[in-house]
Amino acid sequence: MSTIPFSDQISGLTYSGLGYPLRQATLQRGSTRGISNQFTSEGRATLSLDTGTALVCVTRENV
């Protein structure tokens, strides 16, 4: 799963159920910090975002 900031900045990005969990992260447009995360063996993840707009991409193998 990848989270790509569309806004200049997104903040409060939190996800769990992924190999690299984030808590209240702030990402700038162009940041690669939210790219190429993997689902854990549970196969389920949660994502929340406080401010900004982001594109979330999930590959077919993870659906």
C-alpha positions in Angstrom: 0.0 0.0 0.0 1.2 3.5 -0.8 0.0 6.9 0.5 0.9 9.8 -1.8 0.4 13.3 -0.6 -1.6 15.5 -3.1 -1.7 18.5 -0.8 1.5 20.4 -0.1 1.4 18.7 3.3 -0.7 16.0 5.0 -0.7 15.6 8.7 -2.0 13.1 11.3 -1.3 10.2 9.0 -1.8 7.0 11.0 -1.9 3.5 9.9 -1.7 0.1 11.5 -1.8 -3.5 10.2 1.2 -2.7 7.9 4.8 -3.7 8.1 5.8 0.0 8.8 3.1 1.5 11.0 2.9 5.3 11.2 1.4 7.4 14.1 0.4 11.0 13.5 3.0 11.5 10.8 3.4 14.6 8.7 4.4 14.2 5.0 5.3 16.8 2.4 4.3 16.5 -1.2 7.1 14.4 -2.9 7.8 12.5 0.2 8.5 8.7 -0.2 7.9 7.9 3.4 4.4 6.5 2.7 5.4 4.4 -0.3 5.6 0.6 -0.7 4.2 -0.6 2.7 3.2 -4.2 3.1 0.2 -5.7 4.8 0.9 -7.9 7.8 -0.2 -11.5 7.8 -3.6 -10.3 9.1 -4.2 -8.9 5.6 -6.2 -5.9 7.0 -5.0 -2.3 7.6 -6.5 0.9 8.9 -5.6 4.4 7.8 -6.6 7.8 9.1 -5.6 11.3 8.0 -6.3 14.5 10.0 -5.6 17.2 7.3 -4.7 17.3 3.6 -5.5 15.2 0.6 -3.8 11.9 -0.3 -4.0 9.2 -2.9 -3.9 5.7 -1.4 -2.9 2.8 -3.8 -3.3 -0.8 -3.0 -1.9 -3.4 -5.4 -4.2 -6.1 -6.7 -2.2 -8.9 -4.8 -3.2 -7.1 -1.5 -7.0 -6.9 -2.3 
